[in-house]
Amino acid sequence: MNINPQDFRVPAGGTIDLKHWPTQIAPLYPSKKIYHTLLDRQIDELSAQQQLLYAANRHAVLVIFQAMDAAGKDSAIKHVMSGINPQGCQVFSFKHPSAMELGHDFLWRAIQCLPERGRIGIFNRSYYEEVLIARVHPEILRSQGLPPELLDEQTIWQERYQSIIDLETHLHRNGTRIIKIFLHLSKEQQRQRFLERIDKPEKNWKFSIADLQERRYWKHYMQAYEQCLGKTSSATAPWYIVPADDKKNTRLIIAQIIVDAFKALKMHYPEADEPRQAELEAIRQQLMAEED
């Protein structure tokens, strides 16, 4: 398997046309058995990198997932991060903001959930909803209690993009590495997955009439995503557009993106200086001298 994350990386400040980005590529695995072997190898690497992240205690890692409904965010998180120690990882899903959250700026609630050094944070949807769903549905924007003079749709989106870039730049300067993944699903594949959710009783809970209603805005969402991905992909916090029609491919690509991001940190375990080595040797001697 040869996965180059750069093939899926959005250039900083570029213009995006999602029609030119595939939702499906040739299988990266010749068989289901080999797929599991490849993914297990990546999971082991992630587990080792997480332990190193915790021991080094110099960086935090934030992984952001954005996608249309049924693109596979939940299953990607479940499978790719299955080897991660839960004590060092937190997953947050951002749904409709509460009254308290609406009383603050649009980044406030996400800032409360940022990972500390040595830990991994996963955002299943994120503050990017505020330039996606709020753009597709302007009534959401108007309900946020902003002063009327700030609701100019000719300027507010660019201003929000800049606020996001400023936040992510600040986090990078302070040791947080951000990996942003957009699962690129085709409209037809979404239709098939919706039908599966209806046909399989154990998946009925995943589907609601609201999902179908949002599907009607597909074109508007694609336009919002194109603007968002192009305006907010940066050298330090890039977006990756991952084909999502084949879930196995999706997981392998995501895992490789995250593994490579960890390796780029060039972390190492803390080295004991001479006083620490002397302390450890003294402890060793005490342990060796203990009687059974």
C-alpha positions in Angstrom: 0.0 0.0 0.0 1.4 3.4 -0.9 -0.7 6.3 0.3 0.6 9.8 -0.1 -1.4 12.2 2.1 -0.2 15.1 -0.2 -2.5 13.7 -2.9 -5.5 14.7 -0.8 -4.2 17.9 0.7 -5.9 21.2 -0.3 -3.3 23.9 -1.3 -3.2 26.9 1.0 -5.3 29.7 -0.2 -6.4 27.8 -3.3 -9.7 27.7 -5.2 -11.6 24.5 -4.9 -13.9 22.8 -7.3 -15.2 19.6 -5.7 -16.1 18.2 -9.1 -12.4 17.8 -9.7 -11.8 15.8 -6.5 -12.9 12.2 -6.6 -15.3 10.6 -4.2 -13.9 7.2 -5.1 -10.5 5.9 -6.1 -9.2 2.4 -7.0 -9.1 0.1 -3.9 -6.0 0.4 -1.9 -6.3 -3.2 -0.7 -6.5 -6.3 -2.9 -8.7 -8.2 -0.4 -10.7 -7.7 2.8 -8.1 -9.7 4.7 -5.3 -7.5 3.5 -7.4 -4.4 4.3 -7.6 -5.5 7.9 -3.9 -6.2 8.0 -3.0 -2.8 6.7 -5.4 -1.0 9.0 -4.2 -3.0 12.0 -0.6 -1.9 11.2 -1.7 1.7 11.0 -3.6 1.4 14.3 -0.5 0.0 16.0 1.5 2.9 14.7 -1.1 5.4 16.0 -1.1 3.7 19.4 2.7 4.0 19.6 2.6 7.6 18.5 -0.1 8.4 21.1 2.1 7.0 23.9 5.0 9.1 22.6 2.8 12.2 22.5 1.8 11.7 26.1 5.3 11.0 27.3 6.9 14.0 25.4 4.1 16.3 26.6 5.0 19.0 24.2 2.2 18.9 21.6 -1.6 18.4 21.4 -3.2 17.0 18.3 -6.7 18.1 17.1 -8.4 16.1 14.3 -11.4 17.7 12.8 -14.0 15.8 10.7 -16.5 17.5 8.4 -18.8 15.9 5.9 -22.3 15.5 4.6 -24.7 13.1 6.4 -23.8 9.4 6.0 -20.3 10.1 4.8 -18.8 7.8 7.5 -17.4 10.2 10.1 -18.5 8.0 13.0 -17.3 4.7 11.5 -14.0 6.3 10.5 -13.4 7.5 14.1 -14.4 4.2 15.5 -12.1 2.1 13.3 -9.1 4.3 12.8 -8.9 5.4 16.5 -9.7 1.9 17.9 -6.2 1.4 19.2 -6.0 4.8 21.0 -6.0 4.8 24.8 -9.3 6.5 25.8 -7.5 8.2 28.7 -5.5 10.3 26.2 -8.3 11.1 23.7 -11.6 12.9 23.7 -14.3 13.0 21.1 -16.7 15.9 20.8 -19.7 16.2 18.6 -21.1 19.7 18.0 -24.8 19.9 17.4 -27.2 22.8 17.6 -25.7 25.3 20.1 -27.3 25.9 23.5 -28.6 29.2 24.7 -25.4 29.7 26.7 -23.3 29.0 23.6 -25.3 31.4 21.5 -24.5 34.1 24.0 -20.8 33.8 23.1 -18.8 34.2 19.8 -19.1 31.4 17.4 -15.7 29.9 18.3 -16.3 29.9 22.1 -17.9 26.5 22.6 -15.2 24.7 20.6 -12.4 26.4 22.5 -13.7 24.9 25.7 -13.0 21.4 24.2 -9.5 21.9 22.8 -7.0 19.1 23.8 -4.3 19.8 26.3 -0.7 18.9 25.6 -0.1 15.2 25.4 -3.6 14.5 24.3 -5.6 13.9 21.2 -8.9 15.8 20.5 -11.4 14.7 17.9 -14.1 17.1 16.6 -17.0 15.3 14.9 -18.2 18.4 13.2 -16.8 21.6 14.6 -16.7 25.4 14.5 -16.7 25.0 10.7 -20.4 24.4 10.9 -20.7 28.2 11.4 -19.5 28.8 7.9 -21.3 25.8 6.4 -24.8 25.1 7.8 -25.1 28.8 8.9 -24.3 29.8 5.3 -26.7 27.4 3.7 -29.5 28.4 6.2 -29.1 32.2 6.8 -31.9 32.0 9.4 -29.5 30.3 11.7 -27.1 33.2 11.4 -29.9 35.7 12.1 -30.9 33.8 15.2 -27.4 34.1 16.8 -28.1 37.5 18.3 -25.4 39.4 16.5 -25.7 43.2 16.0 -27.5 43.9 12.6 -24.4 45.7 11.2 -22.4 42.5 11.5 -24.9 40.4 9.5 -23.8 41.6 6.1 -23.4 38.4 4.1 -21.0 40.2 1.7 -18.4 40.3 4.5 -19.3 38.0 7.4 -18.1 34.8 5.8 -14.7 36.2 5.0 -14.5 37.6 8.4 -15.3 34.2 10.0 -12.7 32.5 7.8 -10.2 35.0 9.1 -11.2 34.4 12.7 -10.8 30.6 12.1 -7.4 31.0 10.5 -6.3 33.3 13.3 -7.4 30.8 16.0 -5.7 27.9 14.2 -2.5 29.9 13.7 -2.5 30.8 17.4 -3.0 27.1 18.4 -0.1 26.0 16.1 2.2 28.6 17.7 1.4 27.0 21.0 2.0 23.4 20.1 -1.4 22.1 18.9 -1.2 20.4 15.5 -4.5 20.5 13.6 -5.5 17.9 11.0 -8.7 18.7 9.1 -10.5 16.0 7.1 -13.4 16.5 4.7 -15.0 13.2 3.8 -16.0 13.7 0.1 -19.2 11.6 -0.5 -21.1 11.5 -3.8 -24.8 12.3 -3.7 -25.6 8.8 -5.1 -23.7 7.1 -2.4 -25.5 9.1 0.2 -28.8 8.0 -1.3 -27.7 4.3 -1.1 -26.6 4.7 2.6 -29.9 6.4 3.5 -31.8 3.5 1.9 -29.7 1.1 3.9 -30.5 3.0 7.1 -34.2 2.5 6.3 -33.9 -1.1 5.2 -31.9 -2.3 8.2 -33.9 -2.1 11.5 -30.7 -1.7 13.5 -29.9 1.4 11.5 -33.3 3.1 11.6 -32.3 5.3 14.5 -29.6 6.9 12.2 -32.1 8.3 9.8 -34.6 11.1 10.2 -36.8 13.2 7.8 -34.4 16.1 8.6 -31.6 14.2 6.8 -33.7 14.1 3.7 -34.6 17.7 3.9 -30.9 18.7 4.2 -30.2 16.6 1.1 -32.3 19.0 -0.9 -29.6 21.6 -0.2 -26.8 19.4 -1.6 -25.7 22.0 -4.3 -25.6 24.8 -1.7 -23.6 22.7 0.7 -21.1 21.9 -2.0 -20.6 25.6 -2.8 -20.2 26.3 0.9 -17.6 23.6 1.3 -15.7 24.8 -1.7 -15.4 28.3 -0.3 -14.6 27.0 3.2 -12.0 24.5 2.2 -10.2 26.9 -0.2 -10.2 29.8 2.2 -9.2 28.0 5.4 -6.6 25.5 4.3 -3.2 26.7 5.4 0.4 25.5 5.6 0.0 24.8 9.3 -3.6 23.6 9.4 -4.3 22.0 6.0 -7.5 20.4 4.8 -7.5 16.9 3.3 -10.3 15.9 0.9 -10.7 12.2 1.4 -12.8 10.1 -1.0 -15.6 8.6 1.0 -17.6 6.3 -1.3 -15.5 3.3 -0.2 -15.3 3.2 3.6 -12.3 0.9 3.7 -10.3 3.2 1.4 -11.4 6.1 3.5 -10.2 4.6 6.7 -6.8 3.7 5.3 -6.3 7.2 3.9 -7.3 8.9 7.1 -5.1 6.7 9.2 -2.1 7.4 7.0 -2.7 11.2 7.1 -2.8 11.1 10.9 0.2 8.8 11.3 2.3 11.0 9.0 1.2 14.1 10.9 2.4 12.5 14.2 5.7 11.5 12.7 6.3 15.0 11.4 6.4 16.1 15.1 9.7 14.2 15.5 8.9 13.4 19.1 11.1 11.4 21.4 10.9 10.1 24.9 12.3 12.4 27.6 16.0 11.6 28.3 17.1 11.3 31.9 19.9 13.7 32.9 22.7 12.7 35.3 20.8 13.7 38.5 17.7 11.7 37.3 19.9 8.7 36.4 21.5 8.8 39.8 18.0 9.0 41.4 16.9 6.0 39.4 20.0 4.0 40.3 19.4 4.7 44.0 15.8 3.5 43.6 17.1 0.4 41.8 19.4 -0.4 44.7 16.6 0.0 47.2 14.4 -2.3 45.2 17.1 -4.9 44.8 17.8 -4.8 48.6 14.2 -5.5 49.5 13.6 -8.9 51.2 10.8 -11.1 49.9 
